[in-house]
Amino acid sequence: MSRFLPAFAALNAILALTFGTFAVHGIEQGQARDWILVGVMFQLPHVAAVFALLGWRQDRAAVAGAWAVSVGSFVFATILDLLALGAPRGIAAFAPIGGTLMMFGWTWIAIVALAGDRLKRLSEPQ
């Protein structure tokens, strides 16, 4: 198994914890705080899910879905964090890319789970 996916997931967790702590302790109630907390609400559970997926299956098919989930949650939360830090509002147009990646990743994981060993070519160990 590649070491990059778990490392990326851990980085994702570090960012979620950092921004979540910053929001709770460094930002008063308001839109900026809400953006960060929504990002954290999506980001942290997806980090845990990526590690669970790696424990479930470590073949190419499952890892591809885990990557999509991980990158999607990172993009989604990072866009919200950037908005909270004062980035131009136009950057919000990129948040759906993260959400779409998360949905694609979970859809792909469902297909992999239902297909079982029928995806032999994609199911070789990574």
Summary of the structure (lengths in Angstrom):
residues: 126
radius of gyration: 15.9
end to end distance: 5.0
largest distance: 52.2
contacts: 412
relative contact order: 0.16
helix: 86%
strand: 2%
